[in-house]
Amino acid sequence: MKRFFLILAACLTLPAWAGEAVPVGEDPAIEARMVKLAEELRCLVCQNESLAGSHAELAEDLRREIRDQMKQGKSDKEVVTYLTDRYGDFVLYRPPFRSYTLLLWLGPVVFLGIGGVAWYFTMRRRRAVQAAQQVSPEALKQAADLLDEKQD
């Protein structure tokens, strides 16, 4: 029983021997630049996360590639050009305005316009139906007379 508690105590003290995490980037300026640029790029695996926030292996490789290119002295624009040449505009959160991204950029406005037109015609038709269904005072009096006759 003493051995069990001794082994348990030794296992519980193992985290105290752990070393401090080593930063991935040696140069803080390049690391800050990489994070800022990676937040503008899409993870190709996750698709809904930025490259900076993704934990996918491909995202880690791409961040490493970005760091290497920045260490070589390339500008942010050159790094983005390299990534878009290799992976296409899909890697960008804000793809450029081109003929094949026309629906992406103008689609929300078009669909909002279609919804507005549909709403306008629906309201117009509803008002016309309500106007046609208004009951005249004579018809109300006839209905009241019929109810009175049935009660007698």
C-alpha positions in Angstrom: 0.0 0.0 0.0 2.9 2.3 0.8 4.3 1.6 -2.7 1.0 2.6 -4.3 0.9 6.0 -2.5 4.6 6.5 -3.3 4.0 5.9 -7.1 0.8 8.1 -7.0 2.8 10.9 -5.3 5.6 10.6 -7.9 3.0 10.7 -10.8 1.3 13.8 -9.3 4.7 15.7 -9.2 5.6 15.0 -12.9 3.9 18.2 -14.2 6.2 20.2 -11.9 9.2 19.0 -13.9 7.7 20.2 -17.2 9.6 22.9 -19.0 8.3 26.2 -20.2 6.8 26.2 -23.7 9.2 27.5 -26.3 7.8 30.1 -28.6 7.4 28.9 -32.2 8.8 32.1 -33.7 12.3 33.3 -32.7 11.7 36.8 -34.0 8.7 38.5 -32.3 8.4 41.0 -35.2 8.0 38.3 -37.8 5.7 36.4 -35.5 3.4 39.4 -35.0 3.4 40.0 -38.8 2.7 36.3 -39.5 -0.3 36.3 -37.0 -1.7 39.5 -38.6 -1.4 38.1 -42.1 -2.7 34.6 -41.0 -5.9 36.2 -39.6 -6.7 37.4 -43.1 -6.3 34.0 -44.6 -8.7 31.0 -44.5 -7.7 27.6 -43.3 -8.0 25.2 -46.3 -9.0 22.3 -44.0 -11.4 24.0 -41.6 -12.7 26.6 -44.0 -14.6 28.5 -41.3 -11.5 29.4 -39.3 -8.6 31.7 -40.0 -5.2 30.3 -40.6 -4.1 31.9 -37.3 -6.8 30.1 -35.3 -6.7 26.7 -36.9 -5.0 23.7 -35.3 -5.0 21.6 -38.5 -1.7 20.2 -39.6 -1.9 22.0 -43.0 -2.5 25.3 -41.2 0.6 24.7 -39.1 2.6 24.0 -42.2 1.2 27.1 -44.0 2.1 29.3 -40.9 5.6 27.8 -41.0 5.8 28.5 -44.8 4.7 32.1 -44.1 7.3 32.5 -41.4 10.0 31.2 -43.8 9.1 33.5 -46.5 9.0 36.5 -44.2 12.5 35.5 -42.9 13.6 35.6 -46.6 12.5 39.2 -46.7 9.3 38.9 -48.7 6.5 41.4 -48.2 3.0 40.5 -47.1 1.8 41.0 -50.6 4.4 38.7 -52.0 3.4 36.0 -49.4 -0.3 36.3 -50.3 0.6 36.1 -54.0 2.5 32.9 -53.3 -0.4 31.4 -51.4 -3.0 32.4 -54.0 -0.8 31.1 -56.8 -0.6 27.8 -55.0 -4.1 27.4 -53.5 -6.2 29.9 -55.4 -8.4 32.8 -54.2 -10.2 30.4 -51.8 -7.4 31.0 -49.3 -8.4 34.6 -49.0 -11.2 35.7 -46.7 -11.8 38.7 -49.0 -11.4 37.4 -52.5 -10.8 40.0 -55.3 -13.7 41.3 -57.4 -13.6 39.3 -60.6 -16.1 37.9 -63.0 -16.3 34.5 -61.3 -16.7 36.2 -57.8 -19.5 38.5 -59.0 -22.2 36.5 -57.3 -20.2 36.4 -54.1 -19.9 40.1 -53.9 -23.3 41.2 -55.4 -25.4 38.2 -54.4 -26.5 39.6 -51.0 -27.7 42.8 -52.6 -29.5 41.0 -55.4 -31.3 38.7 -52.9 -32.2 41.6 -50.7 -33.7 43.4 -53.7 -35.7 40.3 -54.7 -37.0 40.0 -51.1 -38.0 43.6 -51.1 -39.9 43.3 -54.3 -41.6 40.2 -53.1 -42.6 41.9 -49.8 -43.9 44.9 -51.8 -46.2 42.8 -54.0 -47.4 40.7 -51.1 -48.4 43.8 -49.1 -50.1 45.3 -52.1 -52.1 42.1 -52.7 -53.0 41.9 -49.0 -54.3 45.4 -49.0 -56.4 44.7 -52.2 -57.9 41.6 -50.6 -58.7 43.4 -47.4 -60.4 46.3 -49.3 -62.5 43.8 -51.3 -63.6 42.0 -48.2 -64.9 45.0 -46.3 -68.5 44.6 -45.4 -71.0 47.3 -46.1 -73.2 48.7 -43.4 -76.3 47.3 -45.1 -74.8 43.8 -45.0 -74.0 44.1 -41.3 -77.6 45.2 -40.7 -79.0 42.2 -42.6 -76.7 39.9 -40.6 -77.9 41.4 -37.3 -81.5 41.0 -38.4 -81.0 37.4 -39.2 -79.4 36.7 -35.8 -82.3 38.5 -34.1 -84.8 36.3 -36.0 -83.0 33.1 -35.0 -83.0 34.1 -31.3 -86.8 34.8 -31.3 
